[in-house]
Amino acid sequence: MFKTLISTAAAAAFLIGPAVEATAATAVAKPPASHQGQWWTHPLGCEYSRAGRPGETMWFLIVNTRKKGCPSYIAGNTWGGVYRAQGSKM
C-alpha cells in the first residue's frame, strides 16, 4: 500500500512539474503600468528602452545588455494587438 502511494505521488509530481515550469516560462515580466521612466531593467538584468507611436508603449531590448532568456521586445499598450506579448528570446 505504502509503496503504491509513493509511486502514485512520484508519477503525479512528474506530470505536474513540466506544466508548472511551462506556465512560469510563458509569464512575461513587464514594467508596472505606473512606470514613467524611459528605461526599465528586466529581472534577468537586461535593459529596455520605451518606444512606440502616440498612445502605444513598447519596450525594446538595448542590445548590448542582452542576456539569455530576455525577449527582444515587450509589448505594453498596442494598437489592435499587432504585437505578441513579447518578442523572441535571446
NUGU-442176 format. One record per atom (N, C-alpha, C): residue in one letter; atom name; x negated, y negated, z. Coordinates in Angstrom, 2 decimals. Each point is the difference from the previous one (the first is absolute). Layout:
PT resn name       X       Y       Z
PT    A   CA       X       Y       Z
...
end
This chain:
PT resn name       X       Y       Z
PT    M    N   -0.82    1.20    0.00
PT    M   CA    0.82   -1.20    0.00
PT    M    C   -0.87   -1.26    0.00
PT    F    N   -0.95   -0.05    0.94
PT    F   CA   -0.86   -1.17    0.10
PT    F    C   -0.84   -0.18   -1.26
PT    K    N   -0.48    1.11   -0.56
PT    K   CA   -0.81   -0.04   -1.22
PT    K    C    0.83   -0.54   -1.18
PT    T    N    1.26    0.41   -0.07
PT    T   CA    0.89   -0.48   -1.05
PT    T    C    0.27   -1.50    0.15
PT    L    N    0.18   -0.44    1.23
PT    L   CA    0.24   -1.42    0.28
PT    L    C   -1.19   -0.85   -0.43
PT    I    N   -1.20    0.45    0.30
PT    I   CA   -1.20   -0.74   -0.39
PT    I    C   -0.15   -0.03   -1.52
PT    S    N    0.26    1.13   -0.64
PT    S   CA   -0.10    0.06   -1.46
PT    S    C    1.00   -0.95   -0.66
PT    T    N    1.22   -0.04    0.54
PT    T   CA    1.03   -0.89   -0.54
PT    T    C   -0.39   -1.46    0.19
PT    A    N   -0.51   -0.35    1.18
PT    A   CA   -0.43   -1.38    0.27
PT    A    C   -1.15   -0.40   -0.91
PT    A    N   -0.95    0.90   -0.22
PT    A   CA   -1.13   -0.30   -0.88
PT    A    C    0.47   -0.22   -1.43
PT    A    N    0.94    0.83   -0.45
PT    A   CA    0.53   -0.14   -1.37
PT    A    C    0.74   -1.32   -0.15
PT    A    N    0.78   -0.38    1.02
PT    A   CA    0.75   -1.27   -0.05
PT    A    C   -0.97   -1.18   -0.04
PT    A    N   -1.05    0.05    0.79
PT    A   CA   -0.99   -1.09    0.01
PT    A    C   -0.69   -0.10   -1.35
PT    F    N   -0.28    1.12   -0.62
PT    F   CA   -0.64    0.01   -1.31
PT    F    C    0.90   -0.64   -1.05
PT    L    N    1.29    0.26    0.07
PT    L   CA    0.94   -0.55   -0.97
PT    L    C    0.30   -1.47    0.24
PT    I    N    0.09   -0.39    1.26
PT    I   CA    0.33   -1.39    0.34
PT    I    C   -1.20   -0.91   -0.18
PT    G    N   -1.20    0.47    0.29
PT    G   CA   -1.21   -0.81   -0.06
PT    G    C   -0.19   -0.75   -1.31
PT    P    N    0.03    0.68   -1.15
PT    P   CA   -0.19   -0.70   -1.27
PT    P    C    1.08   -1.06   -0.27
PT    A    N    1.23    0.26    0.43
PT    A   CA    1.08   -0.99   -0.22
PT    A    C   -0.27   -1.26    0.79
PT    V    N   -0.47    0.14    1.23
PT    V   CA   -0.31   -1.17    0.82
PT    V    C   -1.15   -0.77   -0.62
PT    E    N   -1.04    0.71   -0.46
PT    E   CA   -1.14   -0.66   -0.63
PT    E    C    0.42   -0.72   -1.27
PT    A    N    0.87    0.60   -0.80
PT    A   CA    0.45   -0.62   -1.24
PT    A    C    0.78   -1.28    0.30
PT    T    N    0.81    0.01    1.05
PT    T   CA    0.76   -1.19    0.36
PT    T    C   -0.96   -1.12    0.41
PT    A    N   -1.00    0.32    0.80
PT    A   CA   -0.96   -1.02    0.42
PT    A    C   -0.79   -0.53   -1.18
PT    A    N   -0.31    0.88   -0.95
PT    A   CA   -0.79   -0.42   -1.16
PT    A    C    0.79   -0.92   -0.91
PT    T    N    1.32    0.16   -0.03
PT    T   CA    0.79   -0.82   -0.89
PT    T    C    0.41   -1.33    0.62
PT    A    N   -0.21   -0.14    1.31
PT    A   CA    0.32   -1.27    0.65
PT    A    C   -0.95   -1.07   -0.51
PT    V    N    0.53   -1.17   -0.26
PT    V   CA   -0.79   -1.09   -0.54
PT    V    C   -0.26   -1.01    1.11
PT    A    N   -1.27   -0.23    0.31
PT    A   CA   -0.35   -1.05    0.95
PT    A    C    0.15   -1.34   -0.72
PT    K    N    0.80   -0.89    0.56
PT    K   CA    0.25   -1.30   -0.60
PT    K    C   -0.22   -1.10    1.02
PT    P    N   -0.31   -1.20   -0.48
PT    P   CA   -0.06   -1.13    0.93
PT    P    C    1.41   -0.26    0.53
PT    P    N    0.13   -0.48    1.22
PT    P   CA    1.33   -0.32    0.50
PT    P    C    0.65   -1.10   -0.85
PT    A    N    1.30    0.01   -0.09
PT    A   CA    0.73   -0.99   -0.80
PT    A    C   -0.31   -1.43    0.46
PT    S    N   -0.32   -0.16    1.27
PT    S   CA   -0.29   -1.34    0.54
PT    S    C   -1.42   -0.48   -0.31
PT    H    N   -0.84    0.86   -0.59
PT    H   CA   -1.40   -0.37   -0.29
PT    H    C   -0.03   -1.10   -1.07
PT    Q    N   -0.60   -1.12    0.31
PT    Q   CA   -0.04   -1.14   -0.92
PT    Q    C   -1.37   -0.25   -0.61
PT    G    N   -1.01    0.73    0.41
PT    G   CA   -1.35   -0.24   -0.49
PT    G    C   -0.22    0.45   -1.44
PT    Q    N   -1.11   -0.44   -0.57
PT    Q   CA   -0.39    0.37   -1.36
PT    Q    C   -0.59    1.41   -0.05
PT    W    N   -0.64    0.44    1.10
PT    W   CA   -0.67    1.29    0.03
PT    W    C    0.57    0.86    1.11
PT    W    N   -0.08    1.31   -0.20
PT    W   CA    0.45    0.97    1.00
PT    W    C   -0.93    1.19   -0.05
PT    T    N   -0.32    0.57    1.17
PT    T   CA   -0.88    1.16    0.08
PT    T    C    0.82    1.25    0.31
PT    H    N   -0.14    0.99   -0.87
PT    H   CA    0.68    1.30    0.13
PT    H    C   -0.59    0.74    1.20
PT    P    N    0.76    0.88    0.66
PT    P   CA   -0.55    0.76    1.13
PT    P    C   -1.26    0.80   -0.34
PT    L    N   -0.21    0.36   -1.28
PT    L   CA   -1.21    0.72   -0.39
PT    L    C   -1.20   -0.93   -0.20
PT    G    N    0.23   -1.32    0.06
PT    G   CA   -1.09   -0.97   -0.13
PT    G    C   -0.07   -0.70   -1.34
PT    C    N    0.84    0.37   -0.95
PT    C   CA    0.01   -0.67   -1.30
PT    C    C    0.69   -1.35    0.15
PT    E    N   -0.44   -0.97   -0.78
PT    E   CA    0.61   -1.34    0.06
PT    E    C    0.81   -0.26   -1.25
PT    Y    N    1.11   -0.73    0.19
PT    Y   CA    0.92   -0.32   -1.08
PT    Y    C    0.22   -1.50   -0.07
PT    S    N    0.28   -0.47   -1.21
PT    S   CA    0.30   -1.41   -0.24
PT    S    C    1.44   -0.10   -0.48
PT    R    N    0.72   -0.99    0.53
PT    R   CA    1.40   -0.22   -0.38
PT    R    C    0.07   -0.63   -1.39
PT    A    N    0.94    0.46   -0.82
PT    A   CA    0.21   -0.54   -1.34
PT    A    C    1.47    0.24   -0.37
PT    G    N    0.40   -0.47   -1.16
PT    G   CA    1.36    0.26   -0.47
PT    G    C    0.67   -1.22   -0.58
PT    R    N    1.05    0.23   -0.75
PT    R   CA    0.80   -1.09   -0.57
PT    R    C    0.81   -0.66    1.11
PT    P    N    0.57   -1.17   -0.24
PT    P   CA    0.82   -0.64    1.04
PT    P    C    1.10    0.95    0.48
PT    G    N    0.11    0.12    1.31
PT    G   CA    0.98    0.88    0.60
PT    G    C   -0.42    1.46    0.06
PT    E    N   -1.20    0.31   -0.43
PT    E   CA   -0.50    1.36   -0.02
PT    E    C   -1.30    0.05    0.79
PT    T    N   -0.22    1.08    0.74
PT    T   CA   -1.25    0.16    0.74
PT    T    C   -0.63    1.33   -0.36
PT    M    N   -1.21   -0.06   -0.48
PT    M   CA   -0.79    1.19   -0.30
PT    M    C   -1.33   -0.14    0.72
PT    W    N   -0.55    1.10    0.44
PT    W   CA   -1.31    0.02    0.65
PT    W    C   -0.93    0.83   -0.86
PT    F    N   -1.04   -0.64   -0.52
PT    F   CA   -0.96    0.69   -0.87
PT    F    C   -1.31    0.23    0.74
PT    L    N   -0.54    1.20   -0.18
PT    L   CA   -1.24    0.39    0.65
PT    L    C   -1.16   -0.86   -0.47
PT    I    N   -0.79   -0.48    0.95
PT    I   CA   -1.25   -0.69   -0.33
PT    I    C   -1.01    1.12   -0.22
PT    V    N   -0.41    0.18   -1.24
PT    V   CA   -0.72    1.19   -0.43
PT    V    C   -1.24    0.32    0.83
PT    N    N   -0.78   -0.99    0.35
PT    N   CA   -1.24    0.31    0.73
PT    N    C    0.24    0.42    1.45
PT    T    N    1.26    0.04    0.45
PT    T   CA    0.31    0.49    1.34
PT    T    C    0.68    1.36   -0.03
PT    R    N    0.16    0.58   -1.19
PT    R   CA    0.76    1.25   -0.11
PT    R    C   -0.67    1.14    0.76
PT    K    N    0.85    0.85    0.52
PT    K   CA   -0.42    1.20    0.70
PT    K    C    0.93    1.12   -0.43
PT    K    N   -0.44    1.22    0.15
PT    K   CA    0.82    1.15   -0.38
PT    K    C    1.33   -0.04    0.76
PT    G    N    1.08    0.17   -0.74
PT    G   CA    1.33    0.04    0.61
PT    G    C    0.78   -1.30   -0.10
PT    C    N   -0.64   -1.09   -0.43
PT    C   CA    0.69   -1.28   -0.11
PT    C    C    0.65   -0.13   -1.37
PT    P    N    1.26   -0.42   -0.06
PT    P   CA    0.65   -0.18   -1.30
PT    P    C   -0.53   -1.23   -0.72
PT    S    N    0.11   -0.01   -1.33
PT    S   CA   -0.51   -1.12   -0.81
PT    S    C    0.86   -1.25    0.17
PT    Y    N    1.27    0.17    0.33
PT    Y   CA    0.87   -1.13    0.33
PT    Y    C    1.09    0.47    0.95
PT    I    N    0.62   -0.95    0.69
PT    I   CA    1.13    0.27    0.87
PT    I    C    1.10   -0.97   -0.39
PT    A    N    1.17    0.53   -0.31
PT    A   CA    1.12   -0.85   -0.41
PT    A    C    0.75   -0.49    1.23
PT    G    N    0.27   -1.30    0.00
PT    G   CA    0.84   -0.59    1.04
PT    G    C    1.37   -0.25   -0.61
PT    N    N    0.40   -1.26   -0.09
PT    N   CA    1.24   -0.36   -0.70
PT    N    C   -0.30   -0.06   -1.48
PT    T    N    0.73    0.77   -0.80
PT    T   CA   -0.23   -0.03   -1.44
PT    T    C    1.33   -0.17   -0.73
PT    W    N   -0.07   -0.41   -1.23
PT    W   CA    1.18   -0.19   -0.82
PT    W    C    0.43    1.32   -0.64
PT    G    N    1.18    0.45    0.31
PT    G   CA    0.57    1.15   -0.68
PT    G    C   -0.72    1.32    0.17
PT    G    N   -0.81    0.15    1.03
PT    G   CA   -0.67    1.27    0.22
PT    G    C   -0.97    0.39   -1.11
PT    V    N   -0.68   -0.98   -0.57
PT    V   CA   -0.94    0.25   -1.09
PT    V    C   -1.18    0.85    0.48
PT    Y    N   -0.43   -0.22    1.23
PT    Y   CA   -1.17    0.70    0.54
PT    Y    C    0.44    1.11    0.95
PT    R    N   -0.84    1.04    0.10
PT    R   CA    0.19    1.00    1.04
PT    R    C   -0.42   -0.63    1.33
PT    A    N    0.21    0.71    1.09
PT    A   CA   -0.38   -0.53    1.31
PT    A    C   -1.50   -0.25    0.10
PT    Q    N   -0.79    0.80   -0.72
PT    Q   CA   -1.45   -0.20    0.01
PT    Q    C   -0.59    0.54   -1.29
PT    G    N   -1.19   -0.51   -0.32
PT    G   CA   -0.71    0.47   -1.18
PT    G    C   -0.80    1.24    0.32
PT    S    N   -0.74    0.47   -0.98
PT    S   CA   -0.80    1.21    0.17
PT    S    C   -1.04   -0.22    1.09
PT    K    N   -0.32    1.08    0.72
PT    K   CA   -0.98   -0.09    1.07
PT    K    C   -1.39    0.25   -0.53
PT    M    N   -0.94   -0.68    0.57
PT    M   CA   -1.40    0.14   -0.40
PT    M    C   -0.56    1.28    0.53
end
